[in-house]
Structures are given as structure tokens and as C-alpha cells.
Amino acid sequence: MGNQLSFMLPEIDRKETQQAVEDALEKYRLFKYLSFEEREASTTASAEIRYHGPTNQTSDQTSSIAAYNVDQEKMRKDFCFHVERAVSRLPKLERFLIEERYMSLETEYLTDYNVYSFKFQPPISEKTYSKIRWKAFYKLALNLSLVVLKNS
């Protein structure tokens, strides 16, 4: 027999991977539906005496705060875009499950039972729901680089 190429795919920690995807989807909802609290410049004078020589650097709190706010806004938009793009690439059933259960404004008030019994038409079983959800989580974990491997 010649040289046979064989390799083992690393084993995925399903529980940890699912948690990582759920955390990312929660972060998505926070970024999407809660307005970003912009930092404001403090205008109160400090009573502290500061000793320093000329550094030839100007301290501009307002511009650094404005830059922070713009950066945070961009980071949030980029994150949401990245998650939405990954979800849009899922097959129809998986995409529907993720959008209904994890990406809507009402997510916190929905249960899995709610989704598989009432959102899916016709309703699906809990077992089928779990299979579809794991397939979706697995693909999202790969697309969003959230896969957690089991320690060997």
C-alpha cells in the first residue's frame, strides 16, 4: 500500500462554540438596538495641580473623544454588518431560525419553544429545531471565527 494521506479534524466543543455564537448574537442585538452612548468631554475644571514642562504636545480632550465616538460607531456598524452577512449566507431554514430567535428586537422574550411551535409554519419538532440550530451555529462559528476546539 502506498502512502495514505489521513488526518483527523479537530473535535469541536459544541457547548462552548454554541455559547460563543450566542454571545456574538447578543452583542449584535446590543449594538443594533441600543444607541451607543457617546462620550462627552468633561467641562469641569480639575482642582488638581499638574506639574509639567513644555512637551510641545497639545492635549485636546474634545477631539480625542470625537475620534473615540466615531471609531466606536464604525466598530459597531462593522460588527453588525459582519454578523448580518454571515447569517445571510445560511440556508433558508437556518437563517429563519437565527433571525427569529436571536436577531429580533423581541429575542429576550422568545423561547425556543415559541419559535419551533409558532414561528415555523408548519411547526417543527424540538429535535428538528435543535438539529437546524446546531447546523446554523456551526456555520456561523466558522464564518465569524468563533469555533472552540476541545482540549485533547
DSSP file (Angstrom, degrees, kcal/mol; ACC not computed):
  #  RESIDUE AA STRUCTURE BP1 BP2  ACC     N-H-->O    O-->H-N    N-H-->O    O-->H-N    TCO  KAPPA ALPHA  PHI   PSI    X-CA   Y-CA   Z-CA
    1    1 A M              0   0    0      0, 0.0     3,-0.1     0, 0.0     0, 0.0   0.000 360.0 360.0 360.0 135.8    0.0    0.0    0.0
    2    2 A G        -     0   0    0      1,-0.2     2,-0.4     0, 0.0     0, 0.0   0.025 360.0 -57.2 -73.7-174.0    1.3    3.5   -0.9
    3    3 A N        -     0   0    0      1,-0.0     2,-0.6     2,-0.0    -1,-0.2  -0.548  56.7-154.6 -69.3 123.8    1.4    6.5    1.3
    4    4 A Q        -     0   0    0     -2,-0.4     2,-0.6    -3,-0.1    -1,-0.0  -0.893   7.2-139.0-105.8 124.2   -2.1    7.2    2.5
    5    5 A L        +     0   0    0     -2,-0.6     2,-0.4     2,-0.0    -2,-0.0  -0.683  35.8 157.9 -80.2 121.0   -2.9   10.7    3.5
    6    6 A S        +     0   0    0     -2,-0.6     2,-0.3     2,-0.0    -2,-0.0  -0.994  10.0 169.7-143.6 141.2   -5.1   10.7    6.6
    7    7 A F        -     0   0    0     -2,-0.4     2,-0.5     2,-0.0    -2,-0.0  -0.984  29.2-122.6-145.8 156.7   -5.7   13.4    9.1
    8    8 A M        -     0   0    0     -2,-0.3     3,-0.0     3,-0.0    -2,-0.0  -0.863  21.5-133.0-102.2 129.7   -8.0   14.0   12.0
    9    9 A L        -     0   0    0     -2,-0.5     3,-0.0     1,-0.1     2,-0.0  -0.608  37.4-103.6 -73.6 139.9  -10.2   17.0   12.0
   10   10 A P        -     0   0    0      0, 0.0     2,-0.4     0, 0.0    -1,-0.1  -0.343  37.2-110.5 -64.9 147.5  -10.1   18.6   15.5
   11   11 A E        -     0   0    0    139,-0.2   139,-3.2    -3,-0.0     2,-0.3  -0.631  28.9-133.6 -84.1 134.6  -13.1   18.0   17.7
   12   12 A I  B     -A  149   0A   0     -2,-0.4     2,-1.1   137,-0.3   137,-0.3  -0.671   9.7-129.3 -89.4 137.8  -15.3   21.0   18.3
   13   13 A D     >  -     0   0    0    135,-3.2     4,-2.7    -2,-0.3   135,-0.3  -0.758  25.8-167.3 -82.4 101.1  -16.5   21.8   21.8
   14   14 A R  H  > S+     0   0    0     -2,-1.1     4,-2.9     1,-0.2     5,-0.2   0.902  80.7  48.9 -61.2 -44.6  -20.2   22.1   20.9
   15   15 A K  H  > S+     0   0    0      1,-0.2     4,-2.2     2,-0.2    -1,-0.2   0.934 115.8  42.5 -63.8 -46.8  -21.3   23.7   24.2
   16   16 A E  H  > S+     0   0    0      2,-0.2     4,-2.3     1,-0.2    -1,-0.2   0.879 115.2  50.4 -67.4 -38.4  -18.5   26.4   24.2
   17   17 A T  H  X S+     0   0    0     -4,-2.7     4,-2.2   131,-0.3    -2,-0.2   0.918 110.6  49.1 -66.3 -43.4  -19.0   27.0   20.5
   18   18 A Q  H  X S+     0   0    0     -4,-2.9     4,-2.7    -5,-0.2    -2,-0.2   0.913 111.3  50.5 -61.6 -41.7  -22.7   27.5   20.9
   19   19 A Q  H  X S+     0   0    0     -4,-2.2     4,-2.6    -5,-0.2    -2,-0.2   0.902 108.8  51.6 -62.7 -41.2  -22.1   29.9   23.8
   20   20 A A  H  X S+     0   0    0     -4,-2.3     4,-2.0     2,-0.2    -1,-0.2   0.899 112.1  46.0 -62.9 -41.2  -19.6   31.9   21.7
   21   21 A V  H  X S+     0   0    0     -4,-2.2     4,-2.4     2,-0.2    -2,-0.2   0.923 112.5  49.9 -68.2 -44.0  -22.2   32.2   18.9
   22   22 A E  H  X S+     0   0    0     -4,-2.7     4,-2.0     1,-0.2    -2,-0.2   0.896 110.6  50.9 -61.5 -39.0  -25.0   33.2   21.3
   23   23 A D  H  X S+     0   0    0     -4,-2.6     4,-2.5     2,-0.2    -1,-0.2   0.910 109.9  49.4 -63.3 -42.4  -22.7   35.8   22.9
   24   24 A A  H  X S+     0   0    0     -4,-2.0     4,-2.2     1,-0.2    -2,-0.2   0.891 111.1  49.6 -64.1 -39.1  -21.9   37.3   19.5
   25   25 A L  H  X S+     0   0    0     -4,-2.4     4,-2.1     2,-0.2    -1,-0.2   0.840 110.4  50.5 -70.0 -32.4  -25.6   37.4   18.6
   26   26 A E  H  X S+     0   0    0     -4,-2.0     4,-2.4     2,-0.2    -2,-0.2   0.914 110.0  49.6 -68.7 -42.2  -26.3   39.1   21.9
   27   27 A K  H  X S+     0   0    0     -4,-2.5     4,-2.7     1,-0.2     5,-0.2   0.903 108.7  54.5 -60.2 -41.4  -23.6   41.7   21.2
   28   28 A Y  H  X S+     0   0    0     -4,-2.2     4,-2.8     1,-0.2    -2,-0.2   0.937 108.5  47.6 -56.6 -49.3  -25.1   42.1   17.8
   29   29 A R  H  X S+     0   0    0     -4,-2.1     4,-2.9     1,-0.2     5,-0.5   0.908 111.2  50.7 -62.1 -42.0  -28.5   42.9   19.3
   30   30 A L  H  X S+     0   0    0     -4,-2.4     4,-1.8     1,-0.2    -1,-0.2   0.938 115.0  42.9 -60.4 -46.2  -27.0   45.4   21.8
   31   31 A F  H  < S+     0   0    0     -4,-2.7    -2,-0.2     1,-0.2    -1,-0.2   0.877 118.9  45.1 -66.8 -37.4  -25.1   47.2   19.0
   32   32 A K  H  < S+     0   0    0     -4,-2.8    -2,-0.2    -5,-0.2    -1,-0.2   0.893 125.6  24.8 -75.9 -41.5  -28.2   47.1   16.7
   33   33 A Y  H  < S+     0   0    0     -4,-2.9     2,-0.5    -5,-0.2    -3,-0.2   0.636 108.0  70.1-107.9 -15.9  -30.9   48.2   19.0
   34   34 A L  S  < S-     0   0    0     -4,-1.8     2,-0.1    -5,-0.5     3,-0.0  -0.892  83.6-120.2-104.9 132.0  -29.3   50.2   21.8
   35   35 A S        -     0   0    0     -2,-0.5     2,-0.3     1,-0.1    -3,-0.1  -0.423  31.5-108.4 -70.7 144.2  -28.0   53.6   20.9
   36   36 A F        -     0   0    0     -5,-0.1     2,-0.9    -2,-0.1    -1,-0.1  -0.553  27.1-127.0 -73.9 126.0  -24.3   54.0   21.5
   37   37 A E        -     0   0    0     -2,-0.3     2,-0.2    -3,-0.0    -1,-0.1  -0.647  26.4-143.3 -76.5 109.3  -23.6   56.3   24.5
   38   38 A E        -     0   0    0     -2,-0.9     2,-0.2     1,-0.1    28,-0.1  -0.508  16.4-116.0 -74.6 140.9  -21.3   58.9   23.1
   39   39 A R        -     0   0    0     26,-0.3     2,-0.4    -2,-0.2    30,-0.1  -0.488  29.1-149.1 -72.1 144.3  -18.6   60.1   25.4
   40   40 A E        -     0   0    0     -2,-0.2     2,-0.2    26,-0.0    -1,-0.0  -0.890  18.5-109.5-115.5 149.7  -18.8   63.7   26.4
   41   41 A A        -     0   0    0     -2,-0.4     2,-0.5     1,-0.1    21,-0.0  -0.518  33.3-120.9 -72.1 139.0  -15.9   66.0   27.2
   42   42 A S        -     0   0    0     -2,-0.2    -1,-0.1     1,-0.1    19,-0.1  -0.718  27.0-174.2 -82.8 128.8  -15.8   66.9   30.9
   43   43 A T        +     0   0    0     -2,-0.5     2,-0.3     2,-0.1    -1,-0.1   0.475  49.3 105.6-102.8  -3.5  -16.0   70.7   31.1
   44   44 A T  S    S-     0   0    0      1,-0.1     2,-0.2     0, 0.0    -2,-0.1  -0.599  74.8-118.6 -79.3 138.3  -15.5   71.0   34.9
   45   45 A A        -     0   0    0     -2,-0.3     2,-0.4     1,-0.1    -2,-0.1  -0.477  25.0-122.0 -74.6 144.1  -12.1   72.3   35.8
   46   46 A S        -     0   0    0     -2,-0.2    -1,-0.1     1,-0.1     0, 0.0  -0.703   7.6-151.4 -88.2 137.1   -9.9   70.0   37.8
   47   47 A A        +     0   0    0     -2,-0.4     2,-0.2     2,-0.1    -1,-0.1   0.563  65.4 109.3 -82.5  -7.5   -8.7   71.3   41.2
   48   48 A E  S    S-     0   0    0      1,-0.1     2,-0.5     2,-0.0    -2,-0.1  -0.450  70.2-130.3 -71.0 138.9   -5.6   69.1   40.9
   49   49 A I        -     0   0    0     -2,-0.2     2,-0.5     2,-0.0    -2,-0.1  -0.772  22.4-158.6 -87.7 130.2   -2.3   71.0   40.3
   50   50 A R        -     0   0    0     -2,-0.5     2,-0.6     2,-0.1    -2,-0.0  -0.942   2.8-157.2-113.9 127.0   -0.4   69.4   37.5
   51   51 A Y        +     0   0    0     -2,-0.5     2,-0.3     2,-0.0    -2,-0.0  -0.889  32.2 138.0-101.9 121.1    3.3   69.9   37.2
   52   52 A H        -     0   0    0     -2,-0.6     3,-0.1     0, 0.0    -2,-0.1  -0.973  41.1-131.9-159.6 149.2    4.8   69.5   33.7
   53   53 A G        -     0   0    0     -2,-0.3     2,-0.3     1,-0.2    -2,-0.0  -0.310  55.9 -62.9 -88.1 178.5    7.2   71.1   31.5
   54   54 A P        +     0   0    0      0, 0.0    -1,-0.2     0, 0.0     0, 0.0  -0.479  49.5 175.3 -65.8 126.8    6.6   72.0   27.9
   55   55 A T        -     0   0    0     -2,-0.3     3,-0.1     2,-0.3    -2,-0.0   0.429  41.5-127.0-108.8  -3.0    6.0   68.8   25.9
   56   56 A N  S    S+     0   0    0      1,-0.2     2,-0.4     0, 0.0     0, 0.0   0.755  76.5 114.3  58.6  23.9    5.3   70.5   22.7
   57   57 A Q        -     0   0    0      2,-0.0     2,-0.4     0, 0.0    -2,-0.3  -0.986  59.5-144.0-124.3 134.4    2.1   68.5   22.6
   58   58 A T        -     0   0    0     -2,-0.4     2,-0.7    -3,-0.1     0, 0.0  -0.789  11.6-139.6 -95.2 140.5   -1.4   69.9   22.9
   59   59 A S        +     0   0    0     -2,-0.4     2,-0.6     1,-0.0    -2,-0.0  -0.878  22.6 178.5 -98.9 116.2   -4.0   68.0   24.8
   60   60 A D     >  +     0   0    0     -2,-0.7     4,-1.9     1,-0.2     5,-0.2  -0.802   7.0 176.5-122.0  90.5   -7.3   68.2   23.1
   61   61 A Q  H  > S+     0   0    0     -2,-0.6     4,-2.3     1,-0.2     5,-0.2   0.886  78.4  56.1 -59.8 -41.5   -9.8   66.1   25.0
   62   62 A T  H  > S+     0   0    0      1,-0.2     4,-2.4     2,-0.2    -1,-0.2   0.913 108.6  45.1 -61.9 -44.4  -12.7   67.1   22.7
   63   63 A S  H  > S+     0   0    0      1,-0.2     4,-2.3     2,-0.2    -1,-0.2   0.876 112.7  50.8 -70.8 -33.8  -11.0   65.8   19.5
   64   64 A S  H  X S+     0   0    0     -4,-1.9     4,-2.1     2,-0.2    -1,-0.2   0.875 112.2  47.8 -70.3 -33.1   -9.9   62.6   21.1
   65   65 A I  H  X S+     0   0    0     -4,-2.3     4,-2.7     2,-0.2   -26,-0.3   0.911 111.0  50.6 -69.5 -42.3  -13.4   61.9   22.4
   66   66 A A  H  X S+     0   0    0     -4,-2.4     4,-2.3    -5,-0.2    -2,-0.2   0.913 111.4  48.7 -60.2 -42.2  -14.9   62.7   19.0
   67   67 A A  H  X S+     0   0    0     -4,-2.3     4,-2.7     2,-0.2    -1,-0.2   0.912 110.6  50.9 -64.6 -42.0  -12.4   60.3   17.4
   68   68 A Y  H  X S+     0   0    0     -4,-2.1     4,-2.8     2,-0.2     5,-0.2   0.933 110.4  49.5 -59.7 -46.3  -13.3   57.6   20.0
   69   69 A N  H  X S+     0   0    0     -4,-2.7     4,-2.3     1,-0.2    -2,-0.2   0.909 112.6  46.5 -61.1 -43.4  -17.0   58.1   19.3
   70   70 A V  H  X S+     0   0    0     -4,-2.3     4,-2.4     2,-0.2    -1,-0.2   0.920 113.5  49.2 -64.5 -44.1  -16.5   57.8   15.5
   71   71 A D  H  X S+     0   0    0     -4,-2.7     4,-2.8     2,-0.2    -2,-0.2   0.913 112.1  48.0 -61.6 -43.8  -14.3   54.7   16.0
   72   72 A Q  H  X S+     0   0    0     -4,-2.8     4,-2.6     2,-0.2    -1,-0.2   0.912 111.3  50.2 -64.6 -42.3  -16.8   53.0   18.3
   73   73 A E  H  X S+     0   0    0     -4,-2.3     4,-2.4    -5,-0.2    -1,-0.2   0.918 113.2  46.3 -61.5 -43.9  -19.7   53.8   15.9
   74   74 A K  H  X S+     0   0    0     -4,-2.4     4,-2.9     2,-0.2     5,-0.2   0.913 111.2  51.8 -65.0 -43.3  -17.7   52.3   13.0
   75   75 A M  H  X S+     0   0    0     -4,-2.8     4,-2.4     1,-0.2    -2,-0.2   0.915 111.7  47.5 -60.7 -43.1  -16.7   49.3   15.0
   76   76 A R  H  X S+     0   0    0     -4,-2.6     4,-2.5     2,-0.2    -2,-0.2   0.930 113.2  47.2 -63.6 -46.1  -20.3   48.6   15.9
   77   77 A K  H  X S+     0   0    0     -4,-2.4     4,-2.6     1,-0.2    -2,-0.2   0.914 112.9  49.5 -62.6 -42.8  -21.5   49.0   12.3
   78   78 A D  H  X S+     0   0    0     -4,-2.9     4,-2.5     2,-0.2    -1,-0.2   0.917 111.1  49.5 -61.6 -44.2  -18.7   46.8   11.0
   79   79 A F  H  X S+     0   0    0     -4,-2.4     4,-2.3    -5,-0.2    -2,-0.2   0.940 112.7  46.6 -61.3 -47.9  -19.6   44.1   13.6
   80   80 A C  H  X S+     0   0    0     -4,-2.5     4,-2.8     1,-0.2     5,-0.2   0.904 112.7  50.1 -61.7 -42.2  -23.3   44.2   12.7
   81   81 A F  H  X S+     0   0    0     -4,-2.6     4,-2.5    -5,-0.2    -1,-0.2   0.920 110.1  50.6 -61.3 -44.3  -22.5   44.1    9.0
   82   82 A H  H  X S+     0   0    0     -4,-2.5     4,-2.0     2,-0.2    -2,-0.2   0.908 113.4  44.6 -61.1 -45.2  -20.2   41.1    9.5
   83   83 A V  H  X S+     0   0    0     -4,-2.3     4,-2.5     2,-0.2     5,-0.2   0.931 113.6  49.8 -66.6 -45.9  -22.9   39.1   11.5
   84   84 A E  H  X S+     0   0    0     -4,-2.8     4,-2.3     1,-0.2    -2,-0.2   0.889 110.8  50.3 -61.3 -39.1  -25.7   40.0    9.1
   85   85 A R  H  X S+     0   0    0     -4,-2.5     4,-0.9    -5,-0.2    -1,-0.2   0.918 110.7  48.7 -65.4 -43.0  -23.5   38.9    6.1
   86   86 A A  H >< S+     0   0    0     -4,-2.0     3,-0.6     1,-0.2     4,-0.2   0.909 113.6  46.9 -62.7 -41.8  -22.7   35.6    7.8
   87   87 A V  H >< S+     0   0    0     -4,-2.5     3,-1.7     1,-0.2    -1,-0.2   0.882 105.6  59.2 -67.8 -38.0  -26.4   35.0    8.6
   88   88 A S  H 3< S+     0   0    0     -4,-2.3    -1,-0.2     1,-0.3    -2,-0.2   0.728  99.8  59.0 -64.9 -20.1  -27.5   35.9    5.1
   89   89 A R  T << S+     0   0    0     -4,-0.9    -1,-0.3    -3,-0.6    -2,-0.2   0.515  85.5 101.9 -86.3  -5.0  -25.3   33.1    3.8
   90   90 A L  S <  S-     0   0    0     -3,-1.7    46,-0.0    -4,-0.2    -3,-0.0  -0.423  85.8 -93.7 -76.8 153.5  -27.1   30.4    5.7
   91   91 A P     >  -     0   0    0      0, 0.0     4,-3.0     0, 0.0     5,-0.3  -0.257  48.2 -97.3 -59.4 158.4  -29.7   28.1    4.1
   92   92 A K  H  > S+     0   0    0      1,-0.2     4,-2.8     2,-0.2     5,-0.2   0.854 120.5  45.5 -50.7 -50.6  -33.3   29.4    4.4
   93   93 A L  H  > S+     0   0    0      1,-0.2     4,-2.4     2,-0.2    -1,-0.2   0.914 116.3  46.0 -63.3 -43.2  -34.4   27.3    7.4
   94   94 A E  H  > S+     0   0    0      2,-0.2     4,-2.4     1,-0.2     5,-0.2   0.922 113.6  49.0 -65.3 -44.0  -31.2   28.1    9.4
   95   95 A R  H  X S+     0   0    0     -4,-3.0     4,-2.8     2,-0.2     5,-0.2   0.924 111.2  50.4 -61.2 -45.0  -31.4   31.8    8.5
   96   96 A F  H  X S+     0   0    0     -4,-2.8     4,-2.7    -5,-0.3     5,-0.3   0.929 111.0  49.0 -59.0 -46.7  -35.1   31.9    9.6
   97   97 A L  H  X S+     0   0    0     -4,-2.4     4,-2.7     1,-0.2     5,-0.4   0.934 114.1  44.6 -60.5 -48.0  -34.3   30.3   12.9
   98   98 A I  H  X>S+     0   0    0     -4,-2.4     4,-2.5     2,-0.2     5,-0.9   0.921 115.8  46.8 -64.9 -44.6  -31.4   32.6   13.7
   99   99 A E  H  X5S+     0   0    0     -4,-2.8     4,-0.9    -5,-0.2     5,-0.4   0.930 118.5  40.8 -64.4 -44.6  -33.2   35.7   12.6
  100  100 A E  H  <5S+     0   0    0     -4,-2.7     4,-0.2    -5,-0.2    -2,-0.2   0.911 125.7  33.3 -70.1 -42.4  -36.4   34.9   14.5
  101  101 A R  H  <5S+     0   0    0     -4,-2.7    -3,-0.2    -5,-0.3    -2,-0.2   0.821 134.4  16.4 -87.1 -31.8  -34.8   33.5   17.7
  102  102 A Y  H  <5S+     0   0    0     -4,-2.5    -3,-0.2    -5,-0.4   -73,-0.2   0.601 120.9  46.6-121.4 -14.5  -31.6   35.6   18.1
  103  103 A M  S  <<S+     0   0    0     -5,-0.9    -3,-0.1    -4,-0.9    -4,-0.1   0.474  83.5  97.1-116.2  -1.6  -31.7   38.7   16.0
  104  104 A S  S >  S-     0   0    0     -5,-0.4     3,-1.4    -4,-0.2     4,-0.2  -0.451  79.5-116.7 -88.4 163.6  -35.1   40.3   16.5
  105  105 A L  T 3  S+     0   0    0      1,-0.3     3,-0.4    -2,-0.1    -1,-0.1   0.782 116.9  53.7 -63.3 -27.3  -35.9   43.1   18.9
  106  106 A E  T >  S+     0   0    0      1,-0.2     3,-2.4     2,-0.1     4,-0.4   0.392  73.8 112.4 -89.9   2.6  -38.2   40.7   20.8
  107  107 A T  G X   +     0   0    0     -3,-1.4     3,-1.8     1,-0.3    -1,-0.2   0.824  69.2  59.2 -47.4 -44.2  -35.5   38.0   21.3
  108  108 A E  G 3  S+     0   0    0     -3,-0.4    -1,-0.3     1,-0.3    -2,-0.1   0.740 108.7  46.1 -61.1 -21.5  -35.2   38.3   25.0
  109  109 A Y  G <  S+     0   0    0     -3,-2.4     2,-0.3     2,-0.1    -1,-0.3   0.383  97.7  89.7-102.9   3.0  -38.9   37.5   25.3
  110  110 A L    <   -     0   0    0     -3,-1.8     2,-0.3    -4,-0.4     3,-0.0  -0.754  57.5-158.4-100.9 146.8  -38.9   34.5   23.0
  111  111 A T     >  -     0   0    0     -2,-0.3     4,-1.7     1,-0.1     5,-0.1  -0.776  33.4-111.8-112.0 164.9  -38.2   30.9   23.9
  112  112 A D  H  > S+     0   0    0     -2,-0.3     4,-2.8     1,-0.2     5,-0.3   0.922 121.3  55.3 -58.3 -42.5  -37.0   28.1   21.6
  113  113 A Y  H  > S+     0   0    0      1,-0.2     4,-2.4     2,-0.2     5,-0.4   0.913 104.0  54.3 -55.8 -45.8  -40.5   26.5   22.1
  114  114 A N  H  >>S+     0   0    0      1,-0.2     4,-1.8     2,-0.2     5,-0.9   0.886 111.7  44.9 -51.9 -44.7  -42.1   29.7   20.9
  115  115 A V  I  X>S+     0   0    0     -4,-1.7     5,-1.9     3,-0.2     4,-1.0   0.951 116.6  40.8 -72.5 -51.1  -40.0   29.6   17.8
  116  116 A Y  I  <5S+     0   0    0     -4,-2.8     8,-2.2     1,-0.2    -2,-0.2   0.777 123.0  40.8 -73.8 -22.0  -40.4   26.0   16.8
  117  117 A S  I  <5S+     0   0    0     -4,-2.4    -1,-0.2    -5,-0.3    -2,-0.2   0.813 133.5  12.5 -90.8 -31.9  -44.1   25.8   17.7
  118  118 A F  I  <5S+     0   0    0     -4,-1.8    -3,-0.2    -5,-0.4    -2,-0.1   0.730 123.0  49.7-120.5 -30.4  -45.4   29.2   16.4
  119  119 A K  I  <<S+     0   0    0     -4,-1.0     2,-0.4    -5,-0.9    -3,-0.2   0.895  97.4  73.2 -81.0 -41.0  -42.8   30.9   14.1
  120  120 A F  S   <S-     0   0    0     -5,-1.9     4,-0.1     4,-0.1   -27,-0.0  -0.595  85.2-130.0 -75.0 130.2  -42.2   27.9   11.9
  121  121 A Q  S    S+     0   0    0     -2,-0.4    -3,-0.1     1,-0.2    -4,-0.0  -0.960 101.6  25.3-125.0 113.4  -45.1   27.2    9.6
  122  122 A P  S    S-     0   0    0      0, 0.0    -1,-0.2     0, 0.0    -4,-0.1   0.609 114.9-113.1 -70.1 161.0  -45.8   24.4    9.7
  123  123 A P        -     0   0    0      0, 0.0     2,-0.3     0, 0.0    -6,-0.2  -0.190  30.6-145.4 -58.8 153.9  -44.4   23.9   13.3
  124  124 A I        -     0   0    0     -8,-2.2    -4,-0.1     1,-0.1     2,-0.1  -0.793  19.7 -98.1-118.8 164.4  -41.4   21.7   13.7
  125  125 A S     >  -     0   0    0     -2,-0.3     4,-2.6     1,-0.1     5,-0.2  -0.349  30.3-113.8 -78.5 162.4  -40.3   19.3   16.5
  126  126 A E  H  > S+     0   0    0      1,-0.2     4,-2.6     2,-0.2     5,-0.2   0.883 118.2  53.4 -60.4 -39.2  -37.9   20.3   19.2
  127  127 A K  H  > S+     0   0    0      2,-0.2     4,-2.0     1,-0.2    -1,-0.2   0.927 110.5  45.2 -63.9 -46.0  -35.5   17.6   17.8
  128  128 A T  H  > S+     0   0    0      2,-0.2     4,-2.6     1,-0.2     5,-0.2   0.916 112.4  52.5 -62.8 -43.4  -35.6   19.1   14.3
  129  129 A Y  H  X S+     0   0    0     -4,-2.6     4,-2.9     1,-0.2    -2,-0.2   0.922 108.6  50.2 -57.1 -47.0  -35.2   22.6   15.7
  130  130 A S  H  X S+     0   0    0     -4,-2.6     4,-2.4     1,-0.2    -1,-0.2   0.890 111.0  49.1 -61.4 -40.6  -32.1   21.6   17.7
  131  131 A K  H  X S+     0   0    0     -4,-2.0     4,-2.2     2,-0.2    -2,-0.2   0.936 113.5  45.6 -64.3 -46.8  -30.6   20.0   14.6
  132  132 A I  H  X S+     0   0    0     -4,-2.6     4,-2.3     1,-0.2    -2,-0.2   0.913 113.4  50.9 -62.9 -42.7  -31.2   23.1   12.4
  133  133 A R  H  X S+     0   0    0     -4,-2.9     4,-3.1    -5,-0.2     5,-0.2   0.921 109.5  49.2 -63.3 -44.2  -29.9   25.4   15.2
  134  134 A W  H  X S+     0   0    0     -4,-2.4     4,-2.9     1,-0.2    -1,-0.2   0.917 110.6  50.6 -63.8 -41.0  -26.7   23.4   15.6
  135  135 A K  H  X S+     0   0    0     -4,-2.2     4,-2.1     2,-0.2    -1,-0.2   0.918 113.5  46.1 -60.6 -42.4  -26.1   23.5   11.8
  136  136 A A  H  X S+     0   0    0     -4,-2.3     4,-2.7     2,-0.2     5,-0.2   0.932 113.4  48.3 -65.3 -46.1  -26.6   27.2   11.8
  137  137 A F  H  X S+     0   0    0     -4,-3.1     4,-3.0     1,-0.2    -2,-0.2   0.903 110.3  52.6 -60.4 -41.9  -24.4   27.8   14.9
  138  138 A Y  H  X S+     0   0    0     -4,-2.9     4,-2.0    -5,-0.2    -1,-0.2   0.931 112.5  43.8 -60.8 -47.4  -21.7   25.6   13.4
  139  139 A K  H  X S+     0   0    0     -4,-2.1     4,-2.7     2,-0.2    -2,-0.2   0.902 115.3  48.4 -66.0 -41.2  -21.6   27.6   10.1
  140  140 A L  H  X S+     0   0    0     -4,-2.7     4,-2.7     2,-0.2    -2,-0.2   0.905 109.0  54.1 -65.2 -40.2  -21.8   31.0   12.0
  141  141 A A  H  <>S+     0   0    0     -4,-3.0     5,-3.4    -5,-0.2     6,-0.8   0.906 112.2  44.5 -60.5 -41.5  -19.0   29.9   14.3
  142  142 A L  H ><5S+     0   0    0     -4,-2.0     3,-0.9     3,-0.2    -2,-0.2   0.938 115.9  46.3 -67.1 -46.9  -16.8   29.1   11.2
  143  143 A N  H 3<5S+     0   0    0     -4,-2.7    -2,-0.2     1,-0.2    -1,-0.2   0.817 119.6  39.4 -66.3 -31.5  -17.8   32.3    9.4
  144  144 A L  T 3<5S-     0   0    0     -4,-2.7    -1,-0.2    -5,-0.2    -2,-0.2   0.279 110.9-117.3-102.8   9.9  -17.3   34.5   12.5
  145  145 A S  T < 5S+     0   0    0     -3,-0.9    -3,-0.2    -4,-0.3    -4,-0.1   0.924  75.7 127.8  54.7  50.6  -14.1   32.7   13.7
  146  146 A L      < +     0   0    0     -5,-3.4    -4,-0.2    -6,-0.2  -126,-0.2   0.281  23.2 134.4-116.7   7.5  -15.8   31.6   16.9
  147  147 A V        -     0   0    0     -6,-0.8     2,-0.5    -7,-0.1  -133,-0.1  -0.386  40.5-155.7 -65.2 131.9  -15.2   27.8   16.9
  148  148 A V        -     0   0    0   -135,-0.3  -135,-3.2    -2,-0.1  -131,-0.3  -0.950   9.9-146.6-109.7 123.1  -14.0   26.5   20.2
  149  149 A L  B     -A   12   0A   0     -2,-0.5  -137,-0.3  -137,-0.3     2,-0.2  -0.587  19.6-109.4 -88.7 149.7  -11.9   23.2   20.0
  150  150 A K        -     0   0    0   -139,-3.2     2,-0.4    -2,-0.2  -139,-0.2  -0.524  35.1-112.3 -73.1 141.8  -12.0   20.5   22.6
  151  151 A N              0   0    0     -2,-0.2    -1,-0.1     1,-0.2     0, 0.0  -0.626 360.0 360.0 -74.6 126.1   -8.8   20.2   24.6
  152  152 A S              0   0    0     -2,-0.4    -1,-0.2  -141,-0.0    -2,-0.0   0.497 360.0 360.0 -87.8 360.0   -7.2   16.9   23.7
